[in-house]
Amino acid sequence: MSDSLPSRSQEKSIENMFGDIAHRYDFLNHLLSFGVDIHWRNQAVNLALKDAPKDILDVATGTGDLAISLKKVIPNANISAIDFAENMLNIAKQKTSKKSLKIDFKVGDGQNIDFADNSFDLLTIAYGIRNFSDRDLGLREFYRVLKPNGKLIILEFPPPTKDLFGRLFSFYFFKISPYIAGFFSGRRDAYEYLGKSVREFPSPEEFTAMIAKAGFAKPSYKRQLFGISVLYYGEKQ
Ligand SMILES: C[S@@+](CC[C@H](N)C(=O)[O-])C[C@H]1O[C@@H](n2cnc3c(N)ncnc32)[C@H](O)[C@@H]1O
C-alpha cells in the first residue's frame, strides 16, 4: 500500500495546524475548490437521506459543514459531531447558534470515540480520515459505534491520477493552492501538508478494501468530479 500515515506526535501538530487555520478554513475551502466542496458534501447528504437516520455522528466535523447540512435536511435527527481541534469546533458552534440549529459538538478523537457501542444509524466523516495515524483503528471504531444496519459515509480526496486532468489538477493543488492559502491564512505549510496527505492516501480500491476489512458490508465508492473527491459507503451487518 502506498500510504504513509501520520504518527501520533504528528497528529498533535495536525490538531494545532487546524486550530491555527480555523478562522480562514471555510473561506479557503470554498475559494480553493471554487465552491465545489459544497456539492461534494451535498452528494453525501443525499445518500444519507435515503435511510432517514435518527442518530447521527459526524467525525472530524471541523467547522461543521456536513453536520449542518444533515441537520437542515433531517431536522428531527439527533446529531453529534466530534473533532480534536477545539478552534474548529468553536467556528462550528458560532455557525449553528446563528442558525438556531441544535448539534452536539464535542472535542473528541475519531480513533477513540467516546460513545457506546451501537449508538448511531449513520456515521459520516468528510476529509478527515486521511489525518488519522491508524485508519484501520478508526474504521473499526466507526463500526463499533454504529447500530446493526447502520451506514458509513466517507468523503476523501484520493491521490491524483496520472492522466492529463490529474496532472493539471496536481499542479494546481500541490503548487498553486498552498500559495493562495498561505497568503490568506499565514500557514502555507498547512496546505502543503494537506497536499502531501492526499498524495499518500490509498487509492479508492485500496481504501474500499480497508472498509471491508473493518467488517462493513456492501463497501463501495463513487468518484466525484473526475475523481478529485471520492464518496465511500459501507453498512454494518
Ligand atoms: C480537512 S478538515 C475537514 C473538516 C470537515 N469535515 C469538512 O468537511 O470541512 C479535517 C478535520 O479533521 C480533524 N481531525 C483530524 N484527525 C482527527 C482525529 N483523529 N480525531 C478527530 N478529528 C480529527 C481536524 O481537526 C480537522 O478539523
Ligand as a Chemical Component Dictionary entry (heavy atoms), coordinates in Angstrom:
data_LIG
# 
_chem_comp.id                   LIG 
_chem_comp.type                 NON-POLYMER 
_chem_comp.pdbx_formal_charge   0 
_chem_comp.three_letter_code    LIG 
# 
loop_
_chem_comp_atom.comp_id 
_chem_comp_atom.atom_id 
_chem_comp_atom.alt_atom_id 
_chem_comp_atom.type_symbol 
_chem_comp_atom.charge 
_chem_comp_atom.model_Cartn_x 
_chem_comp_atom.model_Cartn_y 
_chem_comp_atom.model_Cartn_z 
_chem_comp_atom.pdbx_ordinal 
LIG C1  C1  C 0  -9.887  18.888 6.280  1  
LIG S1  S1  S 1  -10.750 19.106 7.781  2  
LIG C2  C2  C 0  -12.388 18.556 7.372  3  
LIG C3  C3  C 0  -13.434 19.214 8.225  4  
LIG C4  C4  C 0  -14.881 18.961 7.816  5  
LIG N1  N1  N 0  -15.267 17.583 7.997  6  
LIG C5  C5  C 0  -15.158 19.407 6.409  7  
LIG O1  O1  O 0  -15.734 18.654 5.629  8  
LIG O2  O2  O -1 -14.816 20.559 6.080  9  
LIG C6  C6  C 0  -10.138 17.767 8.727  10 
LIG C7  C7  C 0  -10.609 17.800 10.168 11 
LIG O3  O3  O 0  -10.280 16.559 10.758 12 
LIG C8  C8  C 0  -9.951  16.800 12.109 13 
LIG N2  N2  N 0  -9.238  15.605 12.584 14 
LIG C9  C9  C 0  -8.132  15.046 12.043 15 
LIG N3  N3  N 0  -7.797  13.938 12.700 16 
LIG C10 C10 C 0  -8.724  13.777 13.683 17 
LIG C11 C11 C 0  -8.924  12.787 14.696 18 
LIG N4  N4  N 0  -8.085  11.767 14.855 19 
LIG N5  N5  N 0  -9.998  12.924 15.504 20 
LIG C12 C12 C 0  -10.845 13.979 15.381 21 
LIG N6  N6  N 0  -10.699 14.940 14.446 22 
LIG C13 C13 C 0  -9.648  14.829 13.606 23 
LIG C14 C14 C 0  -9.148  18.086 12.051 24 
LIG O4  O4  O 0  -9.052  18.738 13.289 25 
LIG C15 C15 C 0  -9.948  18.886 11.019 26 
LIG O5  O5  O 0  -10.937 19.672 11.636 27 
# 
loop_
_chem_comp_bond.comp_id 
_chem_comp_bond.atom_id_1 
_chem_comp_bond.atom_id_2 
_chem_comp_bond.value_order 
_chem_comp_bond.pdbx_ordinal 
LIG C1  S1  SING 1  
LIG S1  C2  SING 2  
LIG S1  C6  SING 3  
LIG C2  C3  SING 4  
LIG C3  C4  SING 5  
LIG C4  N1  SING 6  
LIG C4  C5  SING 7  
LIG C5  O1  DOUB 8  
LIG C5  O2  SING 9  
LIG C6  C7  SING 10 
LIG C7  O3  SING 11 
LIG C7  C15 SING 12 
LIG O3  C8  SING 13 
LIG C8  N2  SING 14 
LIG C8  C14 SING 15 
LIG N2  C9  SING 16 
LIG N2  C13 SING 17 
LIG C9  N3  DOUB 18 
LIG N3  C10 SING 19 
LIG C10 C11 SING 20 
LIG C10 C13 DOUB 21 
LIG C11 N4  SING 22 
LIG C11 N5  DOUB 23 
LIG N5  C12 SING 24 
LIG C12 N6  DOUB 25 
LIG N6  C13 SING 26 
LIG C14 O4  SING 27 
LIG C14 C15 SING 28 
LIG C15 O5  SING 29 
# 
